Amino acid sequence: MRPVFLFLIVFFLILRSEAQTYSIVDSRAIKLYQEGEALTISRQYDQAIAKYQAAIAREGSFLEAYVKASQLMITQGRLVEAEKIALQGKGKLAGKNATPKNIADYGWLFSNLYLKQGKFTEAYRQFQEVDPLFDENFKRSIYYSQMKVQMDFLGTELGDVRSIKKEILPSPLNGFKLQYFPVLTADGGQILFTKRDGTGNFDKEDIFTAFADGDSSWTKPQSIAQTINSAFNEGTCTVTADGKILIYTSCDAPDSQGSCDLYIAYKVNGAWQRPTNMGAKVNSRSWDSQPSLSADGRVLFFSSNRRGGYGGNDIWYTVRQNDGSWTDAKNLGSIVNTPKDEISPFMFFNNEILFFASDGHQGFGGMDIFLSRVKNGEFQKPENLGLPINDHLDQVALFITAKKDYAYYTELTKEEEENDRSLLYRFKFPEEIYLGENLTVTEGKVFNSKTGQPIEATLSLVSLKNDSTLYQFQSDGKTGDFMMLYPETAVSGLYVEKKGFLPKIYNVERDKIQNVKDLKIELIPVASGEQFVFENVFFDFDKFDLKPASMTSLNRLFKFLQENPNVNILISGHTDNIGNQAYNQTLSLQRAKSVQTFLVMAGLHAGRVLVEGKGDKEPLVPNTSPENQALNRRITIQVL
């Protein structure tokens, strides 16, 4: 039951429970009014309105009848008619029989009417004006309490209204009857959306896509792939930042677990593979829809009305394991979910902010867009995005680009013949809403250093502070192409790995690869005599104890040796030219031994790891500057 229905019914019951007095004495008009009340309780609203209007026709100064007729019209969504009859009644308040209670009733009426119309300033002012007139019994009701909370919320929000300018996406986009739920890749170069030709039973959903063609134009939308779109409905999709993993909703398919299920497809060597149902760990016998992948596809959020939640639709999540399987879906919890509905999640590209729509958190009316920030692994209290992003109507979903410049959304419109259309729009996202540090989106290629052939490798951006993976992507096996996101202030390492090849390791900040638009990465096949610089192994000045920030590289070297059990290595320590050669020789050997000790303590056979100290004998670059000296202080790994 909608809250407005509950409000009206209880409000009428409160009035009927009191010794009713009226602003008129005409018994026939009062009888018509009372018949209208009885019809209202039984939800025969049209008949009730007719009774109230008949009472007004008999006695034009019947203040209570105007109020009741207007309230029922609000319930039915007939806001223009409701305002007209409410204003007619308000014009009678100057009459001699009007009481403070009549004035309070009209204040309550117009407060609710203005809220439904989205006239929030008028609603707030009206409520503040008549609040002192409400009697104490009514002020103890839940309906007054809810209104008071709503008005206090408006009081804080009305002073912080942002300015946005929406713009419809240009042709050839928006060429269909219905297009909705837009999502984009991290570089903004590809848009995907759900397309439908109408609202009839035989008008099915498909996923369409278009590509950026210059700064402000797009290619003609096309079906995403024959392997994806089918005779069934495919819609409300999500893709990873690089556009290589797709998850979408399909309803009533033969292999469905329930009414609507989530399906996954992978792009391999430039082509979409046949999708598969995500299975019983993710899907249920209920409605499962509106997916949102984290940027690298390791976490999936979606909306479901399955059992075990807090209300109607809740936000759930599942995590992709190393073998590609997904964990049992879990409810996101009571911080985000409420006894009402939470839908259309969108995890922003930094994996730190979840957007979603809800009518269960304090809002402006209907569904509002909220965000919940992730701090120390926990979702925080949702924040309403405020006016005018939210208003009195339903706001269902937003998609915000990795660059934080535009928010994309769908807007329902009416054509002259009153047929619904849904069109794709965007607006500049307000800078006042903090979305975290900036992200740099770059691309590159991975290929075999010996043959020049592309390689399907794993690229991991890892925080060196806590050894946590920030992003993990795959390069394309056909082209070698990959995409990577770099947080602005992260202290991170980029690890490029492929079984059968030596790893390639970068220190992102020192190597300045954030802004390299086309990073060429050469992987060396594992072979005797081949070597690589073992980056991101840190020692304090003049010491050989491994610093905590070295753990990422150490763990990955151990993993490499486990995956290649026939590989033995030589660890070489190198220094710059500061200090005498004998001392540098000893220090470099001690540092190499520190790495050896870690590997042996982790479980590696000591016979597989040899060490040597090179001192300053083999500099990478001349020791002519502090930067060059830093490059020469290093550990190298050679395959024996």
N, C-alpha and C positions, 0 to 999 in steps of 0.2 A: 504493500500500500504506500502510495506516495506521501511524503510529509504534509503536503498541502491538504490532502484529503483528511488525514488525521487531525490536522489543525482545525479544519472546518467542522468536522463532526463533533470534536470535543468542545469547540467554541460554542456550537449550538447547544450542546448538552449543558454547558455552564450557564448559558442564558436561560434555558428552560428550567433549571434547578432553582433559580431565584424567583422571587415574587415579581413576575413580569409586569412592568408598567410600560405604557406606550406614549408616543408623542401626539397621538390622536385619540378620539373617543368613539369614532364610527365603528360600531360592533361588526357590521358586515365586512368592512375592510380588515378588521382584526382577525375575523374568522378565516378570510382568504389567506392572510399572513400565516396563521397557525397551520392551515392545510399545507402551505408551502414548507413549513418547518418539518412536518411529518414526512413529506415527500423527500426532503433533503436527507433525513436520517436513513431512508431506504434507498438512497442514491438515485432517485428518479429526478435528475437535475433539470432536464428540460421542462418537465411538468411543474416542478417547484418554481422555476423562474417565471413560468406563465402565471402562477398564483401570485407571486410577489408583484409582477407587473399589473395584474388585475387589481390588487390592493392599491397600488399607486394610482391607477386610472380612476379608482373610486375616491381616493383621498390623496391629493397631490403633495401634501405635506407630511406623508407617512415616512419619517426619517429612517426607521428601522428596516422598512421594506426595500428601500434603495440599497442599504448596506448589504442585506442578504442576497439580493439579485446580483449585485456586483461581485460579491464573493464567489458565487457559483460560476459566474462567467470567467473569473480568474482561474478557477479550477478546470474549466473546459478549455482554457487557452484563448478565450475570446477577449483579448486585452483591450482592444479598441472600444468594443461595446461596454466592457466593464468600466473603463474610464469615463465614458460618456454618461452612463447612468449614475456613477459615483459623483461626478461633478454636478449633475442635476440635483442629487440629494444634498450635496454640500451647500448648494445655493439656498436650500431651505433652512439651514442651521440658524439663520437670523430670526427665525420665527419665535414667538413667545413661549412655545412649549419645549423648546430645545433645552437640554440639560447638559451639565459637564460630562455625563456619561455618554450622551450622544456625540459630543465633540471628541471624546476619547475613542469611541467606536469608529468614527470617520478617520481619526489619526491612525488607528491600527489598520484600517482598510487601505488608506493611501500608502502607508509604509510598505505593506505587502504588495500593492499594485506597482509601486515604483521599483521595488526589488525585481519583480517579474519582468518589468520593462527595461531593466538595466539602467534606470535613472538613479544611480546610487547616491549622488549628492542630495537629490530631492528626498529620497527615502530616509537618509540620515537626518536631514534637517527636520522632516516631518516627525520622525520618532522622538527626537530630542524635544520638540515643541510640546508633544502630548504626553510624554512619559510621566510627568507629575500628576496627570489626571487619572491614571489607571489605579483601580482600587487594590488593596493589599491582597485580597484573595486571588485576583488574577495574576498579580506579580509573583505569587508562589507557584504558579503553574509552570510545567515544563515548556509550554509554548512561548510564554513570556521570556523564560530563561534563555531559550534558544535564540529568540529574536534579539535579546540584549547582547548575547555573545556575538551575533551577526553584526549588530550595529557598532559594537566596540571594535570589531575587526575592520569595518568600513572606516571608522574614525582614524585608524592608523594607516590604512591603504590609500585613502583619498588624498593624502598629502604627498604621495610618492607615485604619481601617475607618470609613466614613461611615454615617450613619443616614439611611435613606430609608423612606418609607411609601407604598407603591403603592396606587392606587385605581382601580377599574374605572370606565370611562366609563358614565354613567347611561343608562337607557332614555330615548328610543327608539333610541339607539345600541346596538350589539352585538345587534341583532335577527336577524342572519343566522348561518348555520352557521360561516362563516369570514369574517373581516374583518381586514385586515392592511395594513401600510405606511401609517400615517396621516401626512398632511401638513396644515399649516394656513397660512392667509394671515397676514401680519405683524400685523394687528390682532387675531388670534385669533377673528375673526368667522365663519370658514368652515373646515370640515374636509373633506378628501377622503381616500378610502381605497379599497382594492381589496376587492371583495365577491365571494364564491363560495358557492354553496349546498351544496357537498359536494366530495368528492375523486374522484368518478367521472369517467369519460372524457367524459361529456356535461354535466358541471357546469363551465360556462365562467366566466371572470372578467369583471367589469365595474367601472367606476369609479363610485362613489356619493359623494354629498356631503350635508352638513347645515350648518345655520347656527345660530350661537349665539342662544339665546332667553333673555335675562337673563344672570345671573352664572354659573349652573351647570347650565343645561339647554340642550337642542338640539332643533331641529325634526326631524321624521321624515326619515330619509335618503331621497334620491331619486336616480335615475339622473342623471348629470351633464348629459347631453344626448343626444338621438337622433342627432345628427351625430357623436358620439364613440363611444358603445357600439354594437356591431354583432354580427353572428353569430359573429365571431371573439373571441379573448381580448383584453381591454384591462385592463391593471393596472400596478402599481408606477409611480405617476405623481409628478410634481413640478409646482409652479406658482410663478410669480413672487410677490413679496411682495404685490402688489396683485391677484393672482388672475386676470390677464388673458392670460397665456401658459401653456399647458399642454403638457407633454411626457410621454408615457407609453409603455409597452411593449405591443406586440402581436405575437403569435406565429402563424406559418404563414398570414399574410394573403396574398392573391393578389399584391400588389405588394412582398412581402418580399424583402430582399436576402439573408436567411439564415434561421436558425431563429427568432430573435426580433429584432425591429427596434424602433427608437425613432421615434415619430411626434410631430408638433407641430401644435397648433391655437391660434388666436388668438381672443380674445373681442373682437368689434367691435360697437360700439353696443349692448352688453349681451347679445349672442348669440354662442354658440360657432360659429365657421365650420368647414367641413369640414376634417378633419385631413389632413396629407400626410406621406408617408414622408420622413424627413430625408435620405435619399439616400446615395450611395456614399461621400461624404466623411466621413460620420458612422457609418453602419452598415457591416457587413461580412457575409461569409458565415457567420460564427460567431454566438455568443450575445451580444447587446447588450441590456442591460437596466438596471434600477434607476437611473434618472436623478435628478440633483439640479441644479436651476438656481441660480445666484447670485440674490440678492434681486431684481435688476432684469432678470434674464434675459440678461445679456451673456456668461456663461460657463456651459457645461453640463458636469457631471461624470457619468460613468456607469461601470458595470462590464462587462467583456467578456473572453472567453477567446480572442480572435483571436490570430493570429500576431504576433510582434514584441514580446511582453510578457516578463515575468520569471518567470511561473509559470502556474498554472491560470487564475484570474480576476484581472485587474488593474484598477486605476482609470485611466480615460482621460479626456480633456477635449477640448472644441472651443469656439471663440469665435465669437460672432455679429458679423458685419460690419455696417457702416452701411447696406448695401443689404438687410439681412435674411438674407443667405446665411451659411453656417457654414464655418469653416476645416476642413482635414483634421484628423481626430482624432489626438491625440498621447498617448503613454503618459506618465503623471504622473511616472515615474522611480523609481529604486531606493530613495529615501528612504522613500517610502510603500509601494511594491510589493515583494513578496518572491517567492521560488520557490513559495510556497504560494498561498493565496487571499486576495484583498482584494475586498470587495463592499460594496454599499449605502452609497455616499458620501452625505454631507449637508453642504453648505456653509452655515455659519451666516450669519445675516443681515448681519453686519458684513463679510463677505467676507474674514475673516482667520483662520478656524478651520474645518478640514475634519474631520468625523467620518467614520469608516468602520469596518467589521468585518473582522477578519483572524484567521487561525490561523497566520500566518507571523511575527508579532512576539511577543515574550515575553508570555505571558498565563497565565491560570488553567486553561486547558483548553478545547478546542473553539474556537469563534469568540468573540473578545472585541471590545468597542468601544474604539477608540482615537481620539485627536485629534492632528492635526498643525497647528501654528500657522504662519502665513505671516509671514515677516519679510524685508523688503527684496525682496519678490517671490519668495522661495524657501521651499519647504516644509521645516519643521524635523523633527527626529527625533520619531516618534510617541510619545505618552504614553498609557499604559493608564489607563482611567477608574477602575480600582480596585474594591475590594469596597464594597458588595454589588451595584453596577451590573453588574459582571462576576462570573461564578462558574464552576463546572465545566461548565456546559451551554453551548449555543450562544446567544450574544447577536447578533442579526442587524442591528438598526437602531434608531436613536433620531432623534427630531425634537424640537428644542428651540425654544420660542417666542422671538420677537424680544424680549420683555420679560425673558427669561432666568428665568422663574418655573417653568415645567413642562416636563418631558421626556415625550413621548408614545412609546409602543412597543406591540408586540404580544406577547401571551403565549399559548403553547399550553397547553391544559387537557385533562383527560380527564373524560368524563362517566361515569355509572355503567355504561352499556353499553359503555364503553371506546372510544367514537368520539371522534376528535380534534375539538376546537373551537379556533379562534383568536379572541381577544377583544382589544379595545382598552383599554389602561391608560395611566395617567400617574402621575408622582411629582414632587414638588418637587425641582428640580435643585439639587444641593449648591452653596452659595455658595463653598465652598473651591476649586472648579474654576473658575479665572478665565476668563471669556468676553469680556474686553475691556470697553471703556467702554459705558455705557448708551446705548440707542437710544430715541429718541422717535418714535412712529408717529403721524402726523397725516393728516388728509384735507382736501380742499378742492374748489373748482370753478374752471374756467376758462371765461370767456365773452366774447363780443364786447361791447366797451364801448358801441357804437352801437346794436346791436339786441337785446342781452341773450341771443343765441343761444349754446348751448354750443359749445365749440371743442375739436377733437382736437389738442392741442398737445404738444410735447416739454418735459418738465421735467427739468432736469439740476442735481444738487447737486454742486458742484465745489469741491475743496480749493483755497483761494487761496494755499496755501504752495507747491504744485508743479503747479498747473493740471491735476490728475488728477480724472477724473470718479468720484465716490463712488457715486452712484446716478443712473439715468436711467429715467424712467417716462413713460407717455403718459396724457393725460386722455381720458376717454371722449367720443366724438363725439356721443353721444345725450344724455348727461346733463351732461357737463363734469367729472364726478367724477375725482379723482386721489388717490393715496396717496403719501406721502413719508416716508422715514426720515431722522432727523437724529442723527448721533453727538454725544455729549454735549459733547466739548471741541474739536470740529473748528472751524477758521477757514474758513468756507465761504460760497459765494454760490449762490443759487438763480436759475437762468436759465430763463425760460419763453419758448418760441419757436414760431412758426408762420409759414410762408411767407405773405407778404402782410400781415403784422402787424408792428408795432414790438415789439421784445423787451421783456419786463418783467424787471427785474433787482433782486434783493434782496441785501442784506448780512445773512445769517441771524442773526448774533449781535447786530448793532446794531439791526436791525429787530425782533428778538425774535419771530420767526415759528415757532420750534421748537414752542411749546406752543399755537399757534393751532389750535383743533380744526376749524375750518371756514373756511379761508383763501379769500377771494373774490379772484380774480385777473382783472382786466379787461385784455384786449389791444386795442390801438387799431389799426384798419386803417391801412395805409400811405397817407398822403395829404399833400399840400402843406400846410404849416403845423403839422402834428402834431409833437409832441416827447415825449421821455422823459428821465428822469434816468439818466445813464450811471454807474451805481453801480460800486463796487469798482475805482475808479481812484485810486491812492494816491500822495501826494507827501509828502516830509518837510516839517516846519514851515518856512515861509518859503522853500521851494525849488520848482523846477518840473521836476526830473528825475523820470521815472516810476519807481516802485518795482517790484521783481520781482513782487509780489503783484497788480500790475495786468494781468499778461499774459492771464489768463482773459478779462477783459472786452474787452481790446483785440483778441484773436484772434476773439472772437465778433462784435464790431462789423465787423471786416474780412469775416467770413463773411456777415453780413447784407448788406453792400454788394455782395458778389459775387453773392448770390442775387437781388438787386434792382438790376440794372445801370442802370436808368433813374432811380434815386434819387440825388440829390445832397444833401449835408447841410451844416448850419452847426453848428460846434462852439463852444459858449459856455462860457467859464470864469467861475466865481463864487467869491467869498471871503466871509469873515465881516467884521465891522466893526472888527477889531483893526488898527490902523495907519491912515495917512492915505489918503484916497480915491485920490489919484494913484498912490501905490505899489501899492495893491490892484488898480487898473485894469491896471497893467503886469504884475503877477504873474499875474492871471487870464488875460491874453492869452498870456503865455509858457506857461502850463499847457495852454491850448487848442492852442497850436502844437506842444507835445510830442506830443499825441495825433495831430495832423495829420501830423507827421513820421513817426510809427510807421506810419500807414496808407500813406503814400507809399512809404516804404522797403519795405513788404510787397508793393508792386506796384500800388497803387491810383493812378489818374490824379489828378494834383494838382488839376485843374480841378473835381473832384467834391467837394472838401472846402474849405469856407470856415471862417474862424475869427473870433472876436471875444472881447474881454474885457469883462465886465460889472462887475468889481470887486464892491463890496458893494451895488450899486444895486437888486438884485432878490432879496431874501432870501425863502426859502421860509417861514420862521417867524421871529418876533422874536428878535433876538440877545440873549436875556435869560439864557442859561445856557450852560455849556460844551457840553451835548448839542445845544442848538439851533444853536450856532455851528458844530458839526461837520456838522450837516445842511446848513447854508448853504454850506459849502466843498464845491463840487461841479462836475461837468461835465454839461452838458445837450446833447442831440442833437436838432436840428430838421430835418425834411424840407423841402427847398426846392421 
